[in-house]
Amino acid sequence: MKADYIWMNGEMVAFDEAKIHVLSHVVHYGSGVFEGMRAYTVNGKAAIFRLDDHIKRLYEGIKVYRMEAPYTQEEYKKAVLDTLRANKLKSAYIRPLYYRGMNSLGVNPKPCPVDALIAAWEWGAYLGDEAIEKGIKAKISSWTRSAPNTFPTMVKACGNYLSGQLIKMEALELGFDEGIALDVNGNLAEGSGENLFIVKDGVIYTTPISSSILCGITRDTVMKICEKFGYRVVEQTLPREFLYMADEVFFTGTAAELTGVTQVDHQVIGDGYVGEVTKRIQQEYFDIVNGRVTYDESWLTFVEDE
Ligand code: PMP
């Protein structure tokens, strides 16, 4: 994780100088809302995938947490492009964040300023270089996702990731690559940082909003790929055993991209290899983000030289 600059409250700050006060509200209470985006190199230029959709989700989160954003969506989008330009990045993982800064440490965040940053750096495959090709091993987590009336899971908020950390650490400690959390009713929810898809008898299933998931932008892209390929997609609550009965299982996420799951709880999924349907959708996804196939012109925002 290294770059030249981080954009902070409208200024490009040298990477090593990009600091916040230890008494910032976010440090103590997780009071922030963020995004995770990727830029891919398309025709020699960086192109951010679904920038508008990520910024929209960020600003929806800001609204839920009653933050007053100091920048409009257009201004913030421009700052994202400036950050990639300042760092001369042709491909990147991009991390925009709005957070409550320092003023008071009462639980009420309102007296604290809403500060903003945008960082970007080069980041390879999130679940490891081999994962995209060979798939990963997952386990059902002993940690449940938060109930609907506790934290808003549709918001990508800093504090939500305490749940993700427990899921991820438990999986790694037990020798798995990732955990899959159930929702409060015991149905399947999602991975610590990925949405979940299951292929069974030619139908593609994914878990619904009501299962306390983050509605992934990659999930949406995959649904559109399925539509083009003529696969039926069913969004419904799914019991745990559906995983073990599956022909194929895969995760989706901006960081994880499309990653096959070849084992769950030591049970082999299908024939134990990344499945044919998964591979087909994965290939199409990489064709889209790399500009070889176009679904929607607005999905790629090019970082033009100024
Ligand atoms: N669920 C969780 C909990 C996540 O953190 C992410 C990553 N942002 C996802 C799902 C996938 O979302 P997206 O495809 O928008 O990256």
Residues whose N, C-alpha, C, O or C-beta is under 5 A from the ligand:
A	BS01	PMP	G36 E190 G191 S192 G193 E194 N195 L214 C215 G216 I217 T218 R219 T252 G253 T254 A255
